[in-house]
Amino acid sequence: MTAKEIRAILGISRAEFCRRYGIPIRTVEDWDAGISSPPDWVLALLERAVRCDKNRDKNGENRAN
């Protein structure tokens, strides 16, 4: 799965994704443009966090930020 596909799970903007997960926006822009790519372990952690957040949102629980 790519970072863009992971972000699409939540259906949020790039900026919101970066705020939510503490990733510099320039880093995600570079990932999306193919300039650089995250290590596989980063993608795995992001996918897990996003799926957990998606389930939390679906169950009506609020995120605390």
N, C-alpha and C positions, 0 to 999 in steps of 0.2 A: 504494500500500500504506500502511496506517496503522501507527502505532507498535505498536499492539496485535497486528496481524497479523504484524508483523516479530518481535515477542517470541514469538508462537505457533510460529514456525518451530523455535525451540529447545525449546519446551515447558518454559520455566522461569518461576519466579515473577517478579512485578514487582520485588521486592526484589533477587533475584539478578541480574536484567537490569540494574538500576541499579548494583549493585556491579561487575558485569563490565565495563560500558561507561562508568563514571564519571559517570552522570547523576543529579542529585538526584531522590530519590523523589517529592518534591512536584511536580516538573516533569512526570514521567511520569504521575502521578495527574491533573494538569491536562489533559494530552494525552488521556488515556483518557476523562475526563469531558466533553471538548469545550470546556473553559474557555479553553484556548489550543491552538495546534497548532505543531508544529515546521516550520521552513522545509523546502521540498522537498529542498534539498541535504543537510540533516541526515538526512532519511528515506533518501535515496539512499546516504549513507555508512553508516548503520546497517544497511540491508538488505545491503549488500556485506559488512560486517564479520560480520554474523550468518550469512550463507550460507557465508562462509569458515570461521567457527568450527564450523558444523554439519558441513561436509565434513571438517574436521580431527578433530572428535569421532568421526565415522563411520569414519574411517580408523584410529582407535585412538591418535591422537596426543593427548598431554596438553596442556592449556593451562597456561602458566606465569604465575602471578599472584603 
